[in-house]
Amino acid sequence: AVSAVDAVATAFNLKVAKAAPVVNVLPTSVPGLRHLTYIDLFLPGIIGFTILSTPLFGMTAICAEYRSRRYFKLLATTKLSKAEWLAAKVVFHIVLLFASVALMVLTGIVIFGLKAVVTPMAILIIIAGTLEFTSLGMVLGIFVRDPETGAAIANAIGFPMMFLAGSFFPVDAMPSFLQTGARLLPLTYINEGLRATMTFGTDATAFVDLLVTLGFAVVFFVVAARGLSWKSR
């Protein structure tokens, strides 16, 4: 607002003095540069939110239901390992998430003129993120015995990440202590990686976020596969 008033005052003074500006600023565009809009910054965060919520809440609920209905005891009588069962759930959620992402991107292009691009790096981040939160949902499932407890635990873990990891609000706009906390949340790196590759085209930055996401995913997968018991507790 101050700069706008200053510009008007400067133009008025020049007109009164019958003088011409020494330097003129002419707006121009850079060839090949995408003109980004709010949706280009917002959609990657929504994709990250979906990567968090769909497998995390889904897997926690599945584990709770399987335990309450004693389905895990039936699985114990088969040759299926816990790692194989978890891998099957990861594949299911990957397919589900890609269908959701395709619908969101199509809606963004048709209605909002989306210019962000789903790059190969974005696909890798989506796959790694799905593995990460499917595994985390199974880790939470280790501690649940009924659907109500599962929903409460998933909400306690998921909702803080939704609002602090940059899905809806930029992390840089938060107070410094919240920014520090956001760096501890796995969803932060998914959101930042997706924005880096889809919106700004900086795959080098996104690659670092991909590595962090894969690190979280491997840890959660190993803990889930080793920690979950087929036996009802």
Summary of the structure (lengths in Angstrom):
residues: 233
radius of gyration: 23.8
end to end distance: 63.5
largest distance: 93.3
contacts: 710
relative contact order: 0.16
helix: 74%
strand: 0%
